[in-house]
Amino acid sequence: MSKSVLISGASIAGPALAYWLGRYGFQPTVVELAPTIRGGGQAVDFRGETHLSVLEQLGVLAQLRRIQTGGSPMRFVDERGRQLLHLPAEFAGGDVEVPRGDLAGVLYEHSLPYAEYLFGDSITSLTETAEGVQVGFRHGATRQFDLVIGADGLHSNVRRVAFGPEERFVRHLGYYAATWQLPNYLGLGPGSVAYNTPGRLASVGADHRDPAKAGAFFVFAASQLTYDRHAPKQQKALVTTAFADVGWEVPRLLDSMQQAPEMYFDSISRADVDVWSRGRICLVGDAACGATIGGMGTGTGVVAAYVLAGELALANGDHRAAFTRYENAVRSYARGCQKGGERTGKFLAPGTAVGLRVRNSVLNRRFLLNWMLKEGQKVSTLALPDYRAELGQLRR
């Protein structure tokens, strides 16, 4: 039976997968480029029975409910601060909404008894042999593992090394997003306040735990940009240029960005990989089927980790059969979830003044807003096997 599994990525899907593999008797090792679990980031939400069932089986649902934000209402204003549109907390909050960094921390702590973690390192080469995969690391010595799983996000390093260049699999959806933390100098209460110009959104909202802190969230339309994903100064320059002529609170928010020690910046894109595995190497979560914002990628990643681990446990060493069953089970569900990401940028930052007026006018009509809230509750579902029960039957 294939026992040693290297997982690349310690954000969401990676620790969730490590937990399940460890519980099933595997020996998971997680490698992460960052020096520690990454904090910060926007709130992420879980919606529907499938998400909640997996979180319950993971044993973290009650803990996440204790730290949830309660949802984040959004208030859109004009340059003078007059309200144009108000969206209630349930519009984007789902059944459970938590800050991404908090979620990552919970999953890391939950998986720690079952996994080895290698921080501050990354994979440089993957060479498959009859016995396993020889893995070269940027800093550590070469090691052999039975299997390698890429849980390293939309810009997956495992996918690049084993499957091919990113441009073959990732499609830009026309927008970029940036987030960072700053002092709550506006004295904001719960939720966020946002300002639009065509193709641009600037918003700021209070931290749900510490009212002295706030988080900025900017979105702007742009064709695909060339930049170094590991160069924050370069990314900050792109955001500054994109919003250089915007009024409201934007100049002060841009100043705060320059002082922020950390900033998230990325394109709004989606990943589509034709086949999620090659030999002993497999992709999970955003690496296989990601959508940056609005595609329920966080929930999909946790669900996919549950299924992949369960199928590997059932396969009793036949990783090829396990990878095939995992992909067959999850692919349609993941694609259904991805569709929301296609609309996110256009909704948050419509490209024309007419588009902005139409969005605000439509959502200011209560019956239309209620209809959209009801539609938002109709999420993709997946009938999940009870792997622990099946494994128990096999062992009797």
C-alpha positions as CSV (number, residue, x, y, z in Angstrom):
1,M,0.0,0.0,0.0
2,S,1.3,3.5,-0.9
3,K,1.9,5.1,2.6
4,S,4.1,8.1,2.3
5,V,2.4,11.1,0.7
6,L,3.9,14.5,0.0
7,I,1.4,17.4,-0.1
8,S,2.4,20.7,-1.5
9,G,0.6,23.6,0.1
10,A,-0.5,24.3,3.7
11,S,-3.4,26.6,3.1
12,I,-6.8,24.9,3.1
13,A,-7.0,21.7,1.1
14,G,-3.5,20.6,2.1
15,P,-4.0,20.4,5.9
16,A,-7.5,18.9,5.4
17,L,-6.0,16.2,3.2
18,A,-3.2,15.6,5.6
19,Y,-5.7,15.1,8.5
20,W,-7.7,12.5,6.6
21,L,-4.7,10.6,5.3
22,G,-3.2,10.5,8.8
23,R,-6.4,9.2,10.2
24,Y,-6.4,6.4,7.6
25,G,-2.9,5.3,8.4
26,F,-0.9,7.1,5.8
27,Q,2.3,9.2,6.5
28,P,1.6,12.7,5.1
29,T,4.2,15.4,4.8
30,V,3.2,18.9,3.9
31,V,5.7,21.3,2.3
32,E,4.9,25.0,2.3
33,L,6.9,27.9,0.8
34,A,5.8,30.4,3.4
35,P,7.7,30.3,6.8
36,T,4.5,29.6,8.7
37,I,0.7,29.3,8.2
38,R,-0.4,32.4,6.4
39,G,-2.8,34.7,8.2
40,G,-5.0,37.5,6.8
41,G,-7.0,37.4,3.7
42,Q,-10.7,37.9,3.0
43,A,-13.4,36.0,4.7
44,V,-14.4,32.7,3.0
45,D,-17.8,31.0,3.3
46,F,-19.2,27.5,3.3
47,R,-22.7,26.9,1.9
48,G,-25.0,24.0,1.8
49,E,-25.3,20.5,3.1
50,T,-22.2,19.1,1.3
51,H,-19.8,21.7,2.8
52,L,-21.3,21.5,6.3
53,S,-21.3,17.7,6.3
54,V,-17.5,17.5,5.5
55,L,-16.7,20.1,8.1
56,E,-18.7,18.1,10.7
57,Q,-16.8,14.9,9.8
58,L,-13.5,16.8,10.0
59,G,-14.5,17.7,13.5
60,V,-14.1,21.5,13.0
61,L,-17.6,22.8,12.3
62,A,-18.3,23.7,15.9
63,Q,-15.0,25.5,16.2
64,L,-15.6,27.4,13.0
65,R,-19.1,28.5,14.2
66,R,-17.4,29.9,17.3
67,I,-15.1,32.1,15.3
68,Q,-17.4,32.9,12.3
69,T,-17.9,36.5,11.3
70,G,-21.6,36.3,11.1
71,G,-21.5,37.6,7.6
72,S,-20.4,40.9,6.1
73,P,-23.0,43.4,5.0
74,M,-21.8,45.8,2.2
75,R,-22.8,49.4,1.8
76,F,-22.0,51.1,-1.6
77,V,-21.7,54.9,-1.5
78,D,-21.0,57.8,-3.8
79,E,-18.0,60.1,-3.5
80,R,-19.7,62.1,-0.8
81,G,-20.5,59.0,1.3
82,R,-24.2,58.9,0.4
83,Q,-25.6,55.3,0.3
84,L,-26.4,53.9,-3.2
85,L,-26.9,50.3,-2.3
86,H,-27.0,48.1,0.8
87,L,-26.4,44.3,0.6
88,P,-27.3,42.3,3.8
89,A,-24.8,40.0,5.5
90,E,-26.5,36.9,4.1
91,F,-25.9,38.0,0.5
92,A,-22.2,36.8,0.6
93,G,-21.9,35.2,4.0
94,G,-23.2,31.7,3.3
95,D,-24.0,29.3,6.2
96,V,-20.6,29.8,7.9
97,E,-18.2,32.6,7.1
98,V,-14.7,32.8,8.6
99,P,-11.5,34.8,7.9
100,R,-9.3,32.7,5.6
101,G,-6.3,32.9,7.9
102,D,-8.3,31.7,10.9
103,L,-9.6,28.7,8.8
104,A,-6.1,27.8,7.8
105,G,-4.9,27.9,11.4
106,V,-7.8,25.7,12.5
107,L,-7.1,23.1,9.8
108,Y,-3.3,23.2,10.5
109,E,-3.8,22.6,14.2
110,H,-6.3,19.8,13.5
111,S,-3.9,18.0,11.2
112,L,-0.7,18.5,13.2
113,P,-0.9,15.3,15.2
114,Y,-1.0,13.3,11.9
115,A,1.4,15.1,9.6
116,E,5.0,16.4,9.2
117,Y,5.2,20.0,8.1
118,L,8.1,21.5,6.2
119,F,7.9,25.3,6.1
120,G,10.0,27.7,4.1
121,D,10.7,25.2,1.3
122,S,9.2,24.1,-2.1
123,I,9.4,21.4,-4.7
124,T,11.9,21.9,-7.5
125,S,11.7,18.5,-9.3
126,L,9.5,15.4,-9.5
127,T,10.9,12.2,-11.0
128,E,8.6,9.2,-11.0
129,T,10.2,5.7,-10.6
130,A,8.7,2.2,-10.2
131,E,9.0,2.6,-6.4
132,G,7.7,6.2,-6.0
133,V,8.5,9.8,-6.7
134,Q,11.9,11.3,-6.2
135,V,11.3,14.9,-5.0
136,G,13.9,17.6,-5.2
137,F,13.5,20.6,-2.8
138,R,14.8,24.1,-2.9
139,H,16.5,23.8,0.5
140,G,16.1,20.3,1.8
141,A,17.7,17.0,0.6
142,T,16.0,14.9,-2.1
143,R,13.4,12.5,-0.7
144,Q,11.3,9.7,-2.0
145,F,7.5,9.5,-1.5
146,D,5.0,7.0,-2.7
147,L,2.6,9.7,-3.9
148,V,2.7,13.5,-4.4
149,I,-0.4,15.7,-4.2
150,G,-0.5,19.3,-5.4
151,A,-2.8,21.3,-3.0
152,D,-0.9,24.5,-3.8
153,G,-3.6,26.7,-5.3
154,L,-4.4,28.4,-8.6
155,H,-0.7,28.9,-9.3
156,S,0.3,25.4,-8.4
157,N,4.0,24.5,-8.4
158,V,3.2,20.8,-8.6
159,R,1.0,21.4,-11.6
160,R,3.7,23.4,-13.3
161,V,6.5,20.8,-12.7
162,A,4.5,17.7,-13.4
163,F,1.7,18.8,-15.9
164,G,3.1,21.9,-17.8
165,P,3.2,25.7,-17.8
166,E,0.4,27.6,-16.0
167,E,-0.9,29.3,-19.2
168,R,-2.1,25.9,-20.4
169,F,-4.5,25.6,-17.5
170,V,-5.4,29.0,-16.0
171,R,-7.7,31.5,-17.7
172,H,-7.7,35.1,-16.8
173,L,-11.3,36.5,-16.1
174,G,-10.4,40.2,-16.7
175,Y,-10.0,41.5,-13.1
176,Y,-7.4,41.7,-10.3
177,A,-8.0,41.8,-6.5
178,A,-5.9,43.1,-3.6
179,T,-6.5,43.0,0.2
180,W,-4.5,44.3,3.1
181,Q,-5.0,45.3,6.8
182,L,-4.9,48.9,8.1
183,P,-6.1,50.8,11.2
184,N,-9.9,51.4,11.3
185,Y,-9.4,55.2,10.9
186,L,-13.0,55.7,9.8
187,G,-14.4,54.1,12.9
188,L,-16.4,51.6,10.9
189,G,-18.9,49.2,12.5
190,P,-19.7,45.7,11.2
191,G,-19.5,45.2,7.5
192,S,-17.9,47.2,4.8
193,V,-18.3,50.4,2.8
194,A,-17.5,50.4,-0.9
195,Y,-17.0,53.0,-3.7
196,N,-17.1,52.3,-7.4
197,T,-16.0,53.9,-10.6
198,P,-16.4,51.9,-13.9
199,G,-14.2,48.8,-13.7
200,R,-13.0,49.6,-10.2
201,L,-14.1,48.8,-6.6
202,A,-12.5,50.2,-3.4
203,S,-13.9,49.0,-0.1
204,V,-12.9,48.9,3.5
205,G,-14.5,47.1,6.4
206,A,-13.9,46.7,10.2
207,D,-12.3,43.6,11.6
208,H,-15.0,41.5,13.2
209,R,-12.9,40.7,16.2
210,D,-10.8,43.9,16.7
211,P,-12.7,47.1,16.0
212,A,-9.4,49.1,15.9
213,K,-8.4,47.2,12.7
214,A,-9.9,47.2,9.2
215,G,-9.3,45.4,5.9
216,A,-9.2,47.0,2.5
217,F,-10.4,45.1,-0.6
218,F,-9.8,46.5,-4.1
219,V,-10.9,45.1,-7.4
220,F,-10.1,46.5,-10.9
221,A,-10.5,45.4,-14.5
222,A,-7.4,44.9,-16.5
223,S,-6.1,42.7,-19.3
224,Q,-3.5,40.1,-18.1
225,L,-0.6,41.8,-16.4
226,T,3.0,40.6,-16.1
227,Y,4.4,40.8,-12.6
228,D,6.4,38.8,-10.0
229,R,3.9,37.1,-7.6
230,H,6.6,37.3,-4.9
231,A,7.3,41.0,-5.3
232,P,4.9,43.0,-3.1
233,K,6.4,46.4,-4.1
234,Q,5.6,45.6,-7.7
235,Q,2.1,44.5,-6.9
236,K,1.5,47.7,-4.8
237,A,2.7,49.8,-7.7
238,L,0.1,48.1,-10.0
239,V,-2.7,48.8,-7.6
240,T,-1.6,52.4,-7.1
241,T,-1.5,53.0,-10.9
242,A,-4.9,51.4,-11.3
243,F,-6.5,53.8,-8.7
244,A,-4.4,56.9,-9.1
245,D,-7.2,59.1,-10.3
246,V,-10.0,57.8,-7.9
247,G,-11.4,60.0,-5.2
248,W,-13.4,59.2,-2.0
249,E,-11.1,57.5,0.6
250,V,-8.9,55.8,-2.0
251,P,-5.8,58.1,-1.6
252,R,-5.7,57.3,2.2
253,L,-6.3,53.6,1.6
254,L,-3.5,53.5,-1.0
255,D,-1.2,55.2,1.6
256,S,-2.1,52.5,4.1
257,M,-1.3,49.9,1.5
258,Q,2.3,51.2,1.3
259,Q,2.6,50.7,5.1
260,A,1.0,47.2,5.2
261,P,3.5,44.4,5.9
262,E,1.5,41.9,3.9
263,M,-0.8,42.2,0.9
264,Y,-2.7,39.6,-1.1
265,F,-2.8,40.4,-4.8
266,D,-3.9,38.1,-7.6
267,S,-5.8,37.9,-10.8
268,I,-9.4,36.7,-10.8
269,S,-8.9,33.5,-12.8
270,R,-10.0,29.9,-13.0
271,A,-8.1,26.7,-13.5
272,D,-9.2,23.8,-15.7
273,V,-7.1,20.7,-15.9
274,D,-8.3,18.0,-18.3
275,V,-7.0,15.1,-16.1
276,W,-6.2,15.7,-12.5
277,S,-3.5,13.0,-12.1
278,R,-0.4,11.7,-13.8
279,G,1.1,8.5,-12.5
280,R,1.7,8.9,-8.8
281,I,1.0,12.7,-8.9
282,C,-2.4,14.2,-8.4
283,L,-4.0,17.7,-8.0
284,V,-6.6,18.7,-5.4
285,G,-8.6,21.9,-4.8
286,D,-7.7,25.1,-6.7
287,A,-4.7,23.5,-8.4
288,A,-7.1,21.3,-10.4
289,C,-10.3,23.3,-10.6
290,G,-9.9,26.7,-8.9
291,A,-11.7,30.0,-9.2
292,T,-10.1,32.9,-7.4
293,I,-13.2,34.7,-5.9
294,G,-16.8,33.6,-6.0
295,G,-16.3,30.0,-7.1
296,M,-16.6,28.4,-3.7
297,G,-13.1,27.1,-4.1
298,T,-12.5,26.9,-0.3
299,G,-15.4,24.5,0.2
300,T,-14.6,22.6,-2.9
301,G,-11.0,22.1,-1.7
302,V,-12.2,20.7,1.6
303,V,-14.7,18.4,-0.1
304,A,-12.1,17.2,-2.6
305,A,-9.6,16.5,0.1
306,Y,-12.1,14.3,1.9
307,V,-12.9,12.3,-1.2
308,L,-9.3,11.9,-2.3
309,A,-8.2,10.6,1.0
310,G,-11.1,8.2,1.3
311,E,-10.6,6.8,-2.2
312,L,-6.9,6.3,-1.5
313,A,-7.8,4.4,1.7
314,L,-10.3,2.2,0.0
315,A,-7.9,1.5,-2.9
316,N,-5.5,-0.5,-0.8
317,G,-2.4,0.6,-2.8
318,D,-3.9,1.1,-6.3
319,H,-3.4,4.8,-6.5
320,R,-4.4,5.0,-10.2
321,A,-7.8,3.5,-9.4
322,A,-8.2,5.9,-6.4
323,F,-7.2,8.9,-8.5
324,T,-9.8,8.0,-11.2
325,R,-12.6,7.4,-8.7
326,Y,-11.8,10.7,-6.9
327,E,-11.9,12.7,-10.1
328,N,-15.0,11.1,-11.4
329,A,-16.7,11.8,-8.1
330,V,-15.7,15.5,-7.7
331,R,-15.2,17.0,-11.2
332,S,-18.8,17.8,-12.1
333,Y,-19.5,19.1,-8.6
334,A,-16.4,21.3,-8.8
335,R,-17.3,22.7,-12.2
336,G,-20.8,23.6,-10.9
337,C,-19.2,25.6,-8.1
338,Q,-16.7,27.3,-10.4
339,K,-19.4,29.0,-12.4
340,G,-19.9,31.7,-9.8
341,G,-16.3,32.9,-10.3
342,E,-17.1,34.0,-13.9
343,R,-19.5,36.7,-12.6
344,T,-17.6,38.0,-9.5
345,G,-15.5,40.8,-11.1
346,K,-18.3,42.1,-13.3
347,F,-20.7,42.2,-10.3
348,L,-18.2,44.0,-7.9
349,A,-16.8,46.4,-10.5
350,P,-19.1,46.7,-13.6
351,G,-17.1,48.1,-16.5
352,T,-19.4,51.0,-17.4
353,A,-21.3,53.7,-15.6
354,V,-24.5,52.3,-17.0
355,G,-23.6,48.9,-15.6
356,L,-23.1,50.4,-12.2
357,R,-26.5,52.1,-12.3
358,V,-28.2,48.9,-13.4
359,R,-26.6,46.8,-10.7
360,N,-27.6,49.3,-8.0
361,S,-31.1,49.8,-9.3
362,V,-31.8,46.1,-9.6
363,L,-30.5,45.2,-6.1
364,N,-32.4,48.2,-4.5
365,R,-35.6,46.4,-5.5
366,R,-36.4,44.3,-2.5
367,F,-38.2,41.5,-4.4
368,L,-35.2,41.1,-6.8
369,L,-32.7,41.1,-3.9
370,N,-34.8,38.4,-2.2
371,W,-34.9,36.4,-5.4
372,M,-31.1,36.6,-5.7
373,L,-30.7,35.6,-2.0
374,K,-32.9,32.6,-2.6
375,E,-30.9,31.7,-5.8
376,G,-27.7,32.0,-3.8
377,Q,-28.8,29.2,-1.5
378,K,-29.1,26.8,-4.4
379,V,-25.6,25.4,-4.4
380,S,-24.1,22.3,-6.0
381,T,-24.3,19.2,-3.9
382,L,-22.4,16.0,-3.8
383,A,-23.5,12.7,-2.2
384,L,-20.5,11.9,0.0
385,P,-19.6,8.3,0.8
386,D,-19.1,7.4,4.4
387,Y,-15.5,6.2,4.0
388,R,-15.0,5.3,7.6
389,A,-18.0,3.0,7.6
390,E,-16.9,1.4,4.3
391,L,-13.4,0.9,5.6
392,G,-14.8,-0.7,8.7
393,Q,-16.8,-3.1,6.7
394,L,-13.7,-4.0,4.6
395,R,-11.7,-4.7,7.7
396,R,-14.2,-7.0,9.3
